[in-house]
Every structure is written in C-alpha cells, then in structure tokens.
Amino acid sequence: MTPEQLSDAIDKVNLLKAEKSHFDQDKDKTQFRQYEEACDRVKHFYKEQHTKQTVAYNLQARNAFHSQTRAEMTVWQAMERLNTLVDESDPDTALSQIEHLVQCAEAMRRDGQPRWMQLTGLIHDLGKLLYFFSSNNDAAAGGTGVAAQWAVVGDTFPVGCAFDDRIVYGRDSFRDNEDFGHAIYDGSVPHGIYTAGCGLRNVMLSWGHDEYLYHVVRHQSTLPEEALAIIRYHSFYPWHTAGAYRHLMDDRDHVMLRAVQAFNPYDLYSKSDAVPAIEELKPYYLELIDEYFPNRVIRW
C-alpha cells in the first residue's frame, strides 16, 4: 500500500456534516466516514496511531520540529513534492494530492468564497510533507527514512486529557496507549493537564500534518486567524463534527469552530468533482500564493 492510497483511504472516510455550502447540496454525504465498513488498512492505521500518539511522543515531535534544520521550497514546489504521497488514512479518493488541493480550492472559488479561504483550501494538506522529512521521524518517532504515517495523517485529538468515545473507533481503541488510564492524562478529571475553558490554542493536539502546517504557516504568511484555525483543526473531527472537547473551548474557539465547519464540506465533498486542469489553473493560484506569502521560499 502506497502512502497516497492510505491517505485516500482515510480521507474517504473523513467526510462530515457541516454548514451548508452551495456546491455540495446534491452530494450523497452518507457515503463518507463509514469507518466500520472501512478496509483493514484504515483500521490498522488508526490502531497504530491511537497506540503511539502519547504525550511523550508529542513533546518530542515538537522539540524536533523547532530544533531541526528545515527544508526550503516554494508553496507550489511543496504541492508538487506532496504529489508522490498516498495517505493511508483516506478511503474517499483516488486523486493525487495536488489534484485534491486544487479541487478543494476550485470548489470554494466557484462558490464565491474569499481569496484567503481559497488559498487555505489549496494548502490545507501541505503538512503531509512531514512524511518525507526523515529527521522528524528519526528524532521523534525512532525510525529511518520517511516518517511513519501514524505521525502524519488521520483524524486528530488532544493528548494529555481523557480520550473521548467520539474519536474514531472510540476510547477503547487507545487501550494500548501508555497514557490510557493515566492518573493525570486520562484520569477522572476530563481536562487532564489543562483547565476547563483554557482555549484550544493551549491544548496539545496529536502531532501530524495539521499541527505541523499550522506551525509552518502562522509566522510565514498573512493569512487571517480563521485560516490558521482551519489548517490546525480540519482533521479534528471529534471536535468540529461530533461535539467533543467543548469543555476546553474559550470564546475565540466558538468563532473558529464556525470557520472550520464552513470549510470542511469543500475539503470532503469536493473529492467527487471532476479532475481539475492543474496547468491551466496554476497562474491563478501562483498569484494567490504571492498575495499571502511575503516570501516565496518557505521554511518547511
């Protein structure tokens, strides 16, 4: 199974019910996020992810990100690099990564969404570049070569507090995680190491492409706060779709939640649209990238 195929397998299962957009009104949304019917690779992926995404791993992964020498390339070069990845967690599409990104952005463009949101759609999955950066894997996940997919793709969730039943495959899927049943991290108090109402910006979400890209983009672009929230939380399905972890939210998070829910139909339901003509659309999106990224070369 290639990385792209695994990514496609998980993305396919990752569709949600969100605020109405125009383009998705005729989509059959019942065909997505059917995890119990998912293939074995998706189930095996989540078992590994839920076992290995611990507080200790997440602290180590963040330290590796901030201490390592990072690759440099333009946003479009990053999209082309990502095109060789197959996401083992996505059961919803056989499109290449770059086709999915442009497809998502085009759906928002047709709906008249603002330019910053179109660009967010174009780049939202670029954090999957993490897969290729072996130094992240070597320093934080203990491997060699490319990074393990459990540390890159799939739904996200907080670590350091109680595992919620609304995470895909439920709380029991974490039984082999060393934090499961931990007196502080997963004990009788649901907020664990956090405080009620502390705000999600103060919560450590499982390390992967969302969290990674958020840290890459927030200091190197002029994208608005809502765009950063979309990037960080678009795979946080237990929160934005199932209603979990509301006790950790502050007032700002309620505003960000609406932005994430408005974005997700484009991410998910655009996968059944026609394959976009990448080269024809490229000039438009290069201009859009330049509008929000002051420096063309980005530290990844």
Phi and psi in degrees as a GROMACS rama.xvg file:
@    title "Ramachandran Plot"
@    xaxis  label "Phi"
@    yaxis  label "Psi"
@TYPE xy
-79.1885  162.404  THR-2
-58.9251  -38.5965  PRO-3
-62.8519  -40.8671  GLU-4
-66.7257  -38.5568  GLN-5
-68.1587  -41.2712  LEU-6
-59.7153  -45.0677  SER-7
-61.8135  -39.2391  ASP-8
-63.1943  -40.9301  ALA-9
-77.4802  -40.2516  ILE-10
-60.1087  -35.6147  ASP-11
-61.7279  -38.5242  LYS-12
-79.6188  -6.17447  VAL-13
-96.638  22.63  ASN-14
-82.7784  156.587  LEU-15
-139.577  170.867  LEU-16
-99.5363  121.671  LYS-17
-138.055  -171.224  ALA-18
-60.2014  149.186  GLU-19
-67.4504  131.402  LYS-20
-115.389  165.684  SER-21
-72.9504  -42.1562  HIS-22
-69.9018  -21.5076  PHE-23
-102.292  11.14  ASP-24
-65.3196  -27.0334  GLN-25
-101.185  8.92848  ASP-26
-78.4199  144.213  LYS-27
-87.9565  92.9214  ASP-28
-76.4869  -9.78292  LYS-29
-73.0919  -9.9449  THR-30
-88.3382  0.614487  GLN-31
-116.151  157.837  PHE-32
55.2304  42.715  ARG-33
-95.975  76.6693  GLN-34
-69.8137  -31.4019  TYR-35
-69.3603  -23.8244  GLU-36
-97.5308  2.76792  GLU-37
-67.1731  156.949  ALA-38
-69.2554  165.16  CYS-39
-60.3254  -33.8075  ASP-40
-63.2923  -35.3428  ARG-41
-68.2762  -43.9025  VAL-42
-64.8317  -40.9137  LYS-43
-66.3306  -38.5289  HIS-44
-58.0481  -50.5158  PHE-45
-68.6541  -32.0795  TYR-46
-62.1344  -44.1324  LYS-47
-66.8331  -44.157  GLU-48
-60.1877  -45.3058  GLN-49
-71.2181  -21.1867  HIS-50
-81.4305  -36.8016  THR-51
-100.755  -14.8811  LYS-52
-82.174  86.2454  GLN-53
-106.752  169.384  THR-54
-60.1655  -45.1329  VAL-55
-60.1987  -44.9046  ALA-56
-62.6112  -42.655  TYR-57
-65.396  -37.8412  ASN-58
-64.8294  -40.9723  LEU-59
-67.6972  -40.3106  GLN-60
-64.3015  -41.6621  ALA-61
-67.085  -39.2663  ARG-62
-62.7139  -39.5778  ASN-63
-63.9975  -41.6  ALA-64
-61.0667  -45.1138  PHE-65
-78.2548  -18.6852  HIS-66
-103.649  -14.63  SER-67
-87.4853  162.568  GLN-68
-78.9222  125.333  THR-69
-102.715  147.003  ARG-70
-64.4511  151.506  ALA-71
-124.913  131.863  GLU-72
-166.564  166.381  MET-73
-75.5734  168.36  THR-74
-63.4813  -42.8348  VAL-75
-67.2886  -38.871  TRP-76
-61.0813  -36.8558  GLN-77
-64.9465  -39.394  ALA-78
-63.1005  -42.633  MET-79
-66.7526  -37.1494  GLU-80
-64.7509  -41.7022  ARG-81
-64.4701  -22.2284  LEU-82
-62.8035  -13.3968  ASN-83
-92.4635  4.42375  THR-84
-97.0548  140.391  LEU-85
-116.943  121.341  VAL-86
-82.052  115.142  ASP-87
-69.5702  -10.2561  GLU-88
-94.4563  -4.71129  SER-89
-106.957  110.474  ASP-90
-95.0785  7.4412  PRO-91
-101.586  -12.3314  ASP-92
-151.444  148.375  THR-93
-106.532  7.26704  ALA-94
-70.4611  156.074  LEU-95
-69.4452  164.749  SER-96
-62.1249  -43.0466  GLN-97
-67.7526  -34.808  ILE-98
-65.0624  -40.5864  GLU-99
-64.46  -42.0491  HIS-100
-63.4133  -46.9463  LEU-101
-67.9992  -37.9594  VAL-102
-58.677  -45.0777  GLN-103
-63.6253  -46.4425  CYS-104
-64.0576  -39.9669  ALA-105
-65.7368  -36.553  GLU-106
-61.5928  -40.5572  ALA-107
-71.5297  -36.6432  MET-108
-62.8241  -43.6244  ARG-109
-64.4164  -30.7464  ARG-110
-82.8544  -2.38792  ASP-111
77.6094  23.0381  GLY-112
-71.2069  154.657  GLN-113
-62.3945  159.319  PRO-114
-62.0443  -36.5381  ARG-115
-63.341  -33.0935  TRP-116
-75.0412  -36.7725  MET-117
-59.5444  -44.6064  GLN-118
-65.5154  -37.7618  LEU-119
-60.4006  -41.3532  THR-120
-62.401  -37.4478  GLY-121
-66.6377  -33.7398  LEU-122
-109.494  -2.35557  ILE-123
-59.4562  -27.0461  HIS-124
-102.214  8.23865  ASP-125
-65.878  -15.3816  LEU-126
-63.3404  -14.7338  GLY-127
-67.3661  -9.32901  LYS-128
-57.1289  -23.2515  LEU-129
-51.214  -30.129  LEU-130
-57.9593  -34.0832  TYR-131
-88.9463  -11.5282  PHE-132
-93.0378  91.5855  PHE-133
-62.1099  -24.6342  SER-134
-64.2277  -32.7334  SER-135
-62.9718  -43.2036  ASN-136
-69.8415  -44.6863  ASN-137
-62.7883  -42.8643  ASP-138
-77.9734  -34.5503  ALA-139
-112.156  -30.0965  ALA-140
-110.725  -2.81956  ALA-141
77.9741  18.1783  GLY-142
-111.083  -172.085  GLY-143
-130.144  157.418  THR-144
73.3136  -136.078  GLY-145
-73.3315  159.024  VAL-146
-73.7185  154.249  ALA-147
-69.8462  139.108  ALA-148
-65.0007  -28.5104  GLN-149
-62.6074  -19.6265  TRP-150
-98.2026  11.7224  ALA-151
-130.094  -49.2609  VAL-152
-117.032  -178.967  VAL-153
94.4197  171.38  GLY-154
-61.9893  150.997  ASP-155
-110.451  164.897  THR-156
-162.104  158.663  PHE-157
-72.1915  148.542  PRO-158
-113.651  152.927  VAL-159
93.2341  3.43417  GLY-160
-144.072  176.888  CYS-161
-59.7309  133.095  ALA-162
-69.7456  131.371  PHE-163
-97.383  145.72  ASP-164
-64.0263  -18.1423  ASP-165
-84.6858  -2.31199  ARG-166
-69.3654  145.328  ILE-167
-51.9528  132.559  VAL-168
70.748  2.89366  TYR-169
79.54  172.104  GLY-170
-60.3952  -36.383  ARG-171
-63.007  -21.0902  ASP-172
-70.425  -6.93843  SER-173
-99.663  7.71833  PHE-174
-59.6569  -27.519  ARG-175
-91.404  2.07632  ASP-176
-77.9355  132.378  ASN-177
-62.9297  -17.7381  GLU-178
-87.1762  -10.2461  ASP-179
-64.0047  124.595  PHE-180
76.6809  5.04563  GLY-181
-59.4043  138.489  HIS-182
-57.9764  -33.4803  ALA-183
-102.467  -51.6993  ILE-184
-66.051  -36.4856  TYR-185
-138.217  38.2865  ASP-186
-92.3956  -151.454  GLY-187
-74.0642  -21.7259  SER-188
-93.1741  117.428  VAL-189
-65.0791  -23.582  PRO-190
-88.5021  -0.154102  HIS-191
54.6165  -122.309  GLY-192
-79.2148  -3.56683  ILE-193
-100.629  -179.338  TYR-194
-119.96  150.16  THR-195
-58.1979  133.209  ALA-196
74.2265  17.8769  GLY-197
-71.379  -20.1089  CYS-198
94.5758  135.836  GLY-199
-64.5214  -22.6828  LEU-200
-64.5685  -17.4994  ARG-201
-101.463  8.52605  ASN-202
-107.187  137.265  VAL-203
-88.114  109.395  MET-204
-86.7081  152.339  LEU-205
-52.0571  133.534  SER-206
-69.6566  131.515  TRP-207
-176.462  -160.24  GLY-208
-67.7385  -29.698  HIS-209
-66.6915  -54.4138  ASP-210
-63.6982  -40.8966  GLU-211
-61.3118  -50.3025  TYR-212
-65.6297  -35.1567  LEU-213
-56.7095  -45.2669  TYR-214
-69.2417  -31.4275  HIS-215
-69.826  -43.4183  VAL-216
-86.8868  -31.9614  VAL-217
-63.1814  -26.931  ARG-218
-104.586  0.158673  HIS-219
-122.94  8.64405  GLN-220
-137.571  169.944  SER-221
-108.083  20.6791  THR-222
-62.3426  145.1  LEU-223
-71.291  169.407  PRO-224
-57.9633  -36.9938  GLU-225
-62.9776  -37.4431  GLU-226
-65.1078  -41.6122  ALA-227
-63.7477  -37.2037  LEU-228
-65.7404  -41.1006  ALA-229
-60.4262  -44.8791  ILE-230
-62.3381  -45.177  ILE-231
-74.3864  -33.2993  ARG-232
-111.536  3.76082  TYR-233
-67.5621  -19.7616  HIS-234
-101.566  6.99328  SER-235
-87.0667  61.8912  PHE-236
-61.4196  -36.29  TYR-237
-57.1612  -29.3285  PRO-238
-87.3686  -58.5818  TRP-239
-79.5079  -14.8753  HIS-240
-114.877  -43.2181  THR-241
-94.9485  -10.5378  ALA-242
84.424  14.5678  GLY-243
-80.123  161.984  ALA-244
63.3766  22.897  TYR-245
-63.8109  -26.8038  ARG-246
-67.5487  -15.1772  HIS-247
-92.7197  -9.35492  LEU-248
-75.9891  150.626  MET-249
-113.977  -176.479  ASP-250
-59.5931  -38.5492  ASP-251
-61.0135  -37.3716  ARG-252
-64.8791  -29.5494  ASP-253
-67.0559  -35.2518  HIS-254
-69.7083  -43.6814  VAL-255
-65.8082  -34.5418  MET-256
-59.0275  -41.6645  LEU-257
-63.7336  -37.7951  ARG-258
-65.7077  -43.6813  ALA-259
-64.8927  -42.0299  VAL-260
-67.574  -31.7266  GLN-261
-70.2538  -31.8999  ALA-262
-75.6594  -39.7459  PHE-263
-60.9991  -33.7581  ASN-264
-57.6623  -35.6513  PRO-265
-69.1085  -38.8938  TYR-266
-64.0629  -43.6668  ASP-267
-88.9957  -53.3575  LEU-268
-81.3347  -13.7629  TYR-269
-69.7688  -12.4868  SER-270
-67.3253  -14.4426  LYS-271
-96.685  4.06195  SER-272
-78.5308  172.499  ASP-273
-65.7775  154.438  ALA-274
-68.0759  126.672  VAL-275
-75.0363  153.824  PRO-276
-86.5623  92.1318  ALA-277
-57.8167  -50.6891  ILE-278
-64.9827  -34.4583  GLU-279
-68.11  -34.5253  GLU-280
-88.7526  -15.6254  LEU-281
-54.5706  -46.0351  LYS-282
-57.7874  -39.8606  PRO-283
-60.9844  -44.8977  TYR-284
-77.713  -27.4964  TYR-285
-63.8555  -40.2375  LEU-286
-64.9221  -39.8942  GLU-287
-65.0181  -41.7067  LEU-288
-60.2315  -46.7903  ILE-289
-61.7053  -28.3035  ASP-290
-66.0154  -32.754  GLU-291
-114.77  -6.9121  TYR-292
-118.19  99.83  PHE-293
-56.9215  -35.9223  PRO-294
-105.908  125.358  ASN-295
-67.0209  -34.4968  ARG-296
-92.3309  124.05  VAL-297
-110.218  143.9  ILE-298
-86.1189  115.103  ARG-299
